[in-house]
């Protein structure tokens, strides 16, 4: 049976069809029945599943198209970010940011509000200026920034069609170094969390929820020159000269210890040419207003003893606000609390309600593609434009061709 990338979700769809062209997608949609897009399979739930036909879009030609004057690139939605990054770098261009895994496909990452890190960097979806999708009528449609309801389409969860290509903002290439800081106490971090997260272009904290110290802080510094200096201290911690971290010993991690390199080999945590992350894992993630970061982290710390036995690592990141209706960063700068769990499904399922209850006062939004316990009512409490997005999707797909159990459960589509 087909599984997600980590092997921790098994798709129930009776058919998976691999599309080689956009015309293949049109033909499969026009054939009738329920359909849904399938990318590089990095979701951890039934979000991309269906009781009909899954359409794998990862074999469609990337059809890269650079518009240097507009500062954009158009690419097939099934293309992995790392492949797009290599193509751009060869031509002197870059994306503003990347997720921790360059293996994820562009369309799926955008549709779920996936992100990298950085106080001034939005989620990856914010770079979209246009997208093309096959709708319920089997025809190819295009929406562009500025069109009515564009803000509903971008983080669209596959709820209205099969996205086949996207246009993204780009910028000239740049270089980055990664440094690790250790010894930062929870007291110092929570007293000035903004100073911690603003220490670089992109900052990630890898934590095991230990009692005293917050963990290993990865600071990715955007360089004007390779010999730009970096600080030897951060809050009450110090910069390591080596590359020891919770991910140390993993050969699939991008280069650390302050070695400058091109953006595409430093912004992700993992290398494109190797299997990413840990494998055999479950992931959960929650987004809170950055102004509530210290209080939200303190609330989760109360649960640390129960979390730790089932945790591989937590990653703490930030992202800038946007105006995309179903984005986890809609109209608020966010602090992000991520959990990479061991494949302990029963124990993780038992932990999530307590974590979500602790984060409820902060109107935490879950990552759409990762494990959570939110239902329609809970989503409506934290996503103020959910009903508006649902109305757009229902209008585009009145017969429910793209409806699945997950979208109904979280209130993105009406039941059929």
Residue pairs with C-beta under 8 A, 6 or more apart in sequence:
1 10
1 11
2 10
2 11
2 13
2 16
2 41
2 54
3 9
3 10
3 11
3 41
4 11
4 41
4 42
4 43
4 44
5 40
5 41
5 42
5 103
6 44
6 277
6 279
6 280
6 281
6 282
6 283
6 343
7 279
7 280
7 343
8 44
8 280
8 281
8 282
8 343
8 345
9 43
9 44
9 45
9 46
11 38
11 48
11 49
11 54
12 46
12 49
12 51
13 36
13 49
13 50
13 51
13 52
13 53
13 54
14 51
14 52
14 53
15 52
15 53
15 54
16 38
16 53
16 54
16 56
17 24
17 28
17 53
17 54
17 55
17 56
18 56
18 58
18 59
19 25
19 28
19 55
19 56
19 57
19 59
19 60
20 59
20 60
21 60
21 61
22 60
22 134
22 140
22 164
22 165
24 60
25 55
25 57
25 60
25 134
25 162
25 164
26 134
26 138
26 139
26 140
27 138
28 35
28 53
28 55
29 35
29 55
29 134
29 135
29 136
29 138
29 161
29 162
29 401
30 138
31 53
33 52
33 53
33 401
34 50
34 51
34 52
34 53
34 400
34 401
34 402
34 403
34 404
35 50
35 52
35 53
35 54
35 55
35 162
35 401
35 402
36 48
36 49
36 50
36 52
36 53
36 54
36 55
36 158
36 162
36 402
36 404
37 48
37 54
37 55
37 57
37 77
37 107
37 108
37 111
37 158
37 162
37 163
38 48
38 54
38 55
38 56
38 57
38 58
39 48
39 56
39 57
39 58
39 77
39 78
39 104
39 105
39 107
39 108
40 58
40 78
40 80
40 103
40 104
40 105
40 108
41 48
42 101
42 103
42 104
42 105
42 108
42 109
42 369
43 108
43 112
43 369
43 370
44 282
44 283
44 284
44 369
44 370
44 371
45 369
45 370
45 371
45 372
45 406
46 404
46 405
46 406
47 112
47 157
47 158
47 368
47 369
47 404
47 406
47 407
48 54
48 108
48 158
48 369
49 404
49 405
49 406
50 404
51 404
51 405
55 162
56 78
57 76
57 77
57 78
57 105
57 107
57 162
57 163
57 164
58 78
58 79
58 80
58 105
59 78
60 76
60 77
60 78
60 164
61 76
62 75
62 76
62 79
62 83
62 84
62 87
63 74
63 75
63 76
63 165
64 73
64 74
64 75
64 84
64 87
65 73
65 74
65 75
66 72
66 73
66 88
66 91
66 93
66 170
67 73
67 74
68 93
71 169
71 170
71 171
72 129
72 167
72 168
72 169
72 170
73 84
73 88
73 93
73 167
73 168
73 170
74 130
74 165
74 166
74 167
74 168
75 84
75 106
75 165
75 166
75 168
76 106
76 164
76 165
77 105
77 106
77 107
77 108
77 110
77 131
77 163
77 164
77 165
77 166
78 105
78 106
78 107
79 105
79 106
80 102
80 103
80 104
80 105
80 106
80 272
81 95
81 98
81 99
81 102
81 103
81 104
81 105
81 106
81 109
81 124
81 268
82 102
82 103
82 264
82 268
82 272
83 272
84 95
84 106
85 94
85 95
85 98
85 102
85 263
85 264
85 272
86 264
86 272
88 94
88 95
88 170
88 173
88 264
89 173
89 262
89 263
89 264
92 172
92 173
93 170
93 171
93 172
93 173
94 170
94 171
94 172
94 173
94 174
94 263
94 264
95 127
95 168
95 170
95 171
95 263
95 264
96 121
96 122
96 127
96 169
96 170
96 171
97 115
97 116
97 117
97 118
97 121
97 122
97 124
97 202
97 267
98 116
98 124
98 263
98 264
98 267
98 268
99 109
99 114
99 115
99 116
99 124
99 268
100 116
100 204
100 268
100 269
100 270
100 276
100 277
100 315
101 268
101 269
101 270
101 276
101 277
102 264
102 268
102 270
102 271
102 272
102 276
103 270
103 272
103 276
104 114
106 166
106 168
107 163
107 164
107 166
108 114
108 369
109 124
109 125
110 124
110 125
110 128
110 131
110 154
110 155
110 163
110 166
111 125
111 154
111 155
111 156
111 157
111 158
111 163
111 368
112 155
112 157
112 367
112 368
112 369
113 123
113 125
113 155
113 324
113 326
113 327
113 328
113 329
113 367
113 368
114 123
114 124
114 125
114 367
114 369
115 121
115 122
115 123
115 124
115 317
115 319
115 328
115 329
115 336
116 124
116 202
116 267
116 268
116 317
116 319
117 202
117 203
117 204
117 220
117 317
117 318
117 319
117 336
118 200
118 201
118 202
118 203
118 220
118 318
118 319
118 320
119 194
119 197
119 198
119 203
119 290
119 318
119 320
119 333
120 320
121 201
121 202
121 319
121 320
122 319
122 320
122 321
122 322
122 329
123 319
123 322
123 324
123 327
123 328
123 329
125 154
125 155
125 322
125 324
125 327
126 320
126 322
126 324
126 327
126 329
127 168
127 169
128 145
128 154
128 166
128 167
128 168
129 144
129 145
129 167
129 168
129 169
130 142
130 143
130 144
130 145
130 166
130 167
131 142
131 143
131 153
131 154
131 163
131 165
131 166
131 167
132 140
132 141
132 142
132 163
132 164
132 165
132 166
133 140
133 141
133 143
133 153
133 160
133 161
133 162
133 163
133 164
134 140
134 141
134 161
134 162
134 164
135 141
135 160
135 161
135 396
135 397
136 160
136 161
136 396
136 397
136 398
136 399
136 401
136 402
140 164
141 161
143 149
143 150
143 153
144 150
149 392
151 323
151 324
151 325
151 385
152 325
152 326
152 385
152 388
152 389
152 392
152 393
153 160
153 392
154 324
154 327
155 324
155 325
155 326
155 327
155 368
156 163
156 326
156 389
156 393
157 326
157 368
157 407
157 412
158 402
159 389
159 393
159 397
159 402
159 403
159 407
159 412
159 413
160 392
160 393
160 396
160 397
160 402
161 396
161 397
161 402
173 262
173 263
174 222
174 223
174 262
174 263
175 222
175 223
175 226
175 260
175 261
175 262
175 263
175 266
176 201
176 202
176 220
176 221
176 222
176 223
176 260
176 261
176 262
176 263
176 266
176 267
177 220
177 221
177 223
177 226
177 230
177 258
177 259
177 260
177 261
177 266
178 218
178 219
178 220
178 221
178 254
178 255
178 256
178 257
178 258
178 259
178 266
179 200
179 218
179 219
179 221
179 230
179 239
179 240
179 256
179 257
179 258
180 216
180 217
180 218
180 219
180 239
180 240
180 243
180 244
180 245
180 256
180 257
181 199
181 216
181 217
181 219
181 233
181 234
181 237
181 238
181 239
181 240
182 213
182 216
182 217
182 237
182 238
182 240
183 213
183 236
183 237
183 238
184 196
184 213
184 214
184 215
184 217
184 234
184 235
184 236
184 237
185 212
185 213
185 214
185 235
185 236
185 237
186 211
186 212
186 213
186 214
186 301
188 235
188 236
188 237
189 196
189 205
189 214
189 235
190 294
190 297
190 298
191 294
192 235
193 290
193 293
193 294
193 297
193 335
194 290
195 235
196 203
196 205
196 217
196 234
196 235
197 203
197 290
197 293
197 317
197 318
197 335
199 217
199 219
199 231
199 234
200 219
200 220
200 221
200 222
201 220
201 221
201 222
202 219
202 220
202 267
203 217
203 218
203 219
203 220
203 317
203 318
204 217
204 218
204 220
204 269
204 315
204 316
204 317
205 214
205 215
205 216
205 217
205 218
205 315
205 316
205 317
206 215
206 216
206 217
206 218
206 245
206 246
206 247
206 313
206 314
206 315
207 214
207 215
207 313
207 314
207 315
207 316
208 215
208 246
208 308
208 311
208 313
208 314
209 300
209 301
209 304
209 307
209 308
209 311
209 314
210 304
211 304
213 237
214 316
215 246
215 314
216 244
216 245
216 246
217 234
217 237
218 245
218 256
218 269
219 230
219 234
220 266
220 267
221 228
221 230
223 260
226 260
230 239
230 258
231 239
232 238
232 239
233 239
239 258
240 257
241 257
242 257
243 255
243 256
243 257
245 256
246 313
247 253
247 269
247 313
251 274
252 270
252 271
252 274
252 275
252 276
252 277
253 269
253 270
253 271
254 261
254 265
254 266
254 268
254 269
254 270
254 271
255 261
255 265
255 266
265 271
270 276
270 277
277 340
278 312
278 340
280 342
280 343
281 312
281 340
281 341
281 342
281 343
282 340
282 341
282 342
282 343
282 344
282 345
282 348
282 371
283 338
283 339
283 340
283 341
283 367
283 370
283 371
284 338
284 339
284 341
284 348
284 352
284 355
284 366
284 367
284 370
284 371
284 372
285 336
285 337
285 338
285 339
285 366
285 367
285 370
286 336
286 337
286 355
286 356
286 359
286 364
286 365
286 366
286 367
286 372
287 319
287 328
287 329
287 334
287 335
287 336
287 337
287 364
287 365
287 366
287 367
288 296
288 334
288 335
288 337
288 359
288 362
288 363
288 364
288 365
289 332
289 333
289 334
289 335
289 362
289 363
290 318
290 332
290 333
290 334
290 335
291 333
292 335
292 362
293 335
295 361
295 362
296 335
296 337
296 358
296 359
296 362
296 364
297 316
297 335
297 337
299 358
299 359
299 361
299 362
300 307
300 337
300 355
300 358
300 359
302 358
303 351
303 354
303 355
303 358
306 351
306 354
307 314
307 339
307 351
307 355
309 347
310 341
310 342
310 344
310 347
310 348
310 351
311 339
311 340
311 341
311 342
312 340
312 341
312 342
313 340
314 337
314 338
314 339
314 340
315 336
315 338
315 340
316 335
316 336
316 337
316 338
317 335
317 336
317 338
318 333
318 334
318 335
318 336
319 328
319 329
319 333
319 334
319 336
320 329
320 333
321 329
321 330
321 331
321 332
321 333
321 334
322 329
322 330
322 331
323 330
323 331
324 330
325 383
325 385
325 386
325 388
325 389
326 368
326 383
326 385
326 386
326 389
326 412
328 334
328 336
328 365
328 366
328 367
328 368
330 383
330 384
330 385
331 384
337 359
337 364
338 367
339 355
341 348
341 371
348 371
349 371
349 373
352 371
352 372
352 373
353 373
356 364
356 366
356 372
356 373
356 374
356 378
363 381
363 382
364 382
365 382
365 383
366 372
366 374
368 410
374 382
374 410
375 409
375 410
375 411
376 408
376 409
376 410
376 411
377 411
379 386
379 410
379 411
379 412
380 386
380 387
380 411
386 411
386 412
389 412
390 411
390 412
390 413
390 414
393 402
393 412
393 413
394 413
394 414
397 403
400 413
400 414
400 416
402 413
403 413
403 414
403 415
403 416
404 413
407 413
408 414
408 415
